[in-house]
Structure formats: C-alpha cells, structure tokens
Amino acid sequence: MAISPYLARLRAVIGHELVHLPSVSVIVVDEQARLLLVRHAGSRDGWAVPGGAVEIGESPAEAAVREIREEIGVQISQPRLLDVLGGTDYEVTYPNGDRVAYVTAVYEAGIAEGAPAPDGEEISELDWFTPAQLPGVDLNRFTRALLRATGHLAT
C-alpha cells in the first residue's frame, strides 16, 4: 500500500505509534444493487470496501474519486456521503507494524465511466456481491463494521 510523503515524514519521527488519520471508504453499487469489494494486495484479511487516506489539501469527496480511480481505474458518479465512522473497529495494524486509527467518511457511488479492474499494486482482486451474499463473505473487520453501520449488512 502506498504511503503519502506527509505520512512517511510523520512515521520517520514517531515510528509505528498509533496515528489518527482521515480517510474515505466508497461503497460502489451497480444497477443490480450489487456492491463492489476488493482484496488488498499482499493481505489475507478478507474482502474490503475500496478507499484510502485523505491527502493534505484534498476534500474527502475528492479523495473518494481519486482513490477509486487509482485503485480500480473507473470514474465514479457524484459520491453521496452516508456516514462518518471511527472507533476501535476502524483501527488497523499493517504488516510492517504501523498502527492507524481511521476516521472514515463513507460514500456511496455508482460507476460513471470505465470497467473496474484491480490496479495490481494496492488491489489484487475485485468482485461484485449482492446484499444477500454479504453475510457469507469473508469480510475484514473494518469492512464488516462499516457495512453494518451503513445498513448494507444485517447485524
């Protein structure tokens, strides 16, 4: 997973300590009401909603559009803010030991242009899932909490 120059400078000072970061998560939905989920390259942590960190000088909505373009190569329609989430379910420890507590702005959007494909760097795989399939899907903890909080997954 790529790290911004800002976060790289911060990590050089604080090491692997827990960092509070703003992020976005994008629930991409198609015409059949299926949700697009991704698998992060090098991770065995289950399926996830695409997204990432908000860069300095960028609005969360701009970050949502950029992250989807970078990770799966499509242009999304106007993202609609669903919720802003945080707490222990949104804390992540990366394989290198870096710890992050995300506060994520959750958006929902359709695809306006392009066909989704994994970028091969951050995302290794993607697939569409119906709401009925979601309870049986191997979701990572972050995504399971996010989909429950937004009403996309029954509790």
N, C-alpha and C positions, 0 to 999 in steps of 0.2 A: 504494500500500500504506500502510495506517495505521501511525503510529508512536506508541508509548506516551508519555505525559508524561515518564516517567523517562528513556527513551532520547532524547527531544527535549532534555531538560536536559543530558544527557551529551554529545550531539552539539554543543550550543552551546559547550561547553568544548573538546572535542577535535576538532571538525570531522569530516573524512571518514576519520580514522585507523581502523585495524582494531580492531574491538571483538569480544570473546569473549562470545557470548550463548547462554543455554539456550533450546532450542526443542523443539517436538514436530512429528512427522510422523505422519499417520494413513493407514494403508492400509485403505481402506474396501472390503470384499468383500461381494458379494451371494450369493444362494443358488446361482447357477451358477458360482461361483468367479471371477467377473469382478472386476477392480479398477477403482475409480473414479479417474480422473485429471482434473486441472483445468488450465486455462490462466489465467495471471495477467493481469489487465487491463493493457494497455499494454506487454506483454512479448512478444517474438518468440523467447523462449528455449526453446520446446518444452513438452511436457506435464509436469506435476508432480504429486506426491502433495500433498494439502492439508495445511496445518499453519501454524504460526507460533510467535512468541515466547511464552515463559512469563512471565507478568506477576508482579510482586513480590507475595508473599503467596499465590500460587497454586501448587498442586501440578502436576507435569507431566500427570497424568491429568485434572485439572480443566481444564487448558489444552487438552488434546486435545478434550474435549467442547465447550468454548467455541468453539474455532477452527472446528470442523465446523459448529456451529450458526450462527456468524456468516457463514462463507464459503459454505455450500451449503444452509443452512436446515433441517437434519434433526437429530434426536436419535439418537446412536449408542448401541449396546448397550455393555455394560461393556468398555472398551478393555483389550486384553491387551498388555502390554509385550513386544516382540520383541527389542529391542536398543537400545543407546545408541552413537551413532556420532559421529565427529568427524574432523578432519584436513583436508587441502587440498581434497579433493573437496567439502567442505561449506562452503567459503569462497565468499562471494557479493559482487560489486560491483554496487550498484544504479545505475540511470541517473543519479542525482544525484551519484554518486561515493562515497557511503557504502559502507564495507567492513565486512563481518561474517564472523566465523568462528563458525559454529554448532556447538554440541554438541547433537545432536537425539536425544530419546527417541522411538523408533519404536514406534507402537502399531498393532494390527490390530483392527478392529471391524466389525460389521455395522450396518445401519440398523435402529433400533428403531421410529422413528416419522417420518413425513414422506416427501416425494418430493424428491430433490436437485434444486436449481436454483441457478445462479450468482447471487451477490449483486449483480453488476453493478458493484460498486465495486472489490473486490480480485480477484474471479474473473469472467472474461468468458465462459467456456465450460467444459463438463464432458462426459465421456463414459465409457462402460464398455468395458474391454478384457479379452479372455481372455488367459491366460498365453501361449498360442501366438502371439497378435498382438504381444505386447510387444517382441520383438526388432526388429520393423519400425517401431515407433512412434518419432516424433521426441521423445525424452525429453531434458529438460535434464540437465546433468552431475550435479547434486545428486541428482536422482531416479534416474538410471541407477545411480549408485554405491549408493544406498540400496536399490534393488530387488535389486541383485546381492548386497549384504551380507546381506540377509534371506532370500535363496534364492528370491525371486519372479522373478528374471531370470537365465538361464544366463550364465555368464561367457564 
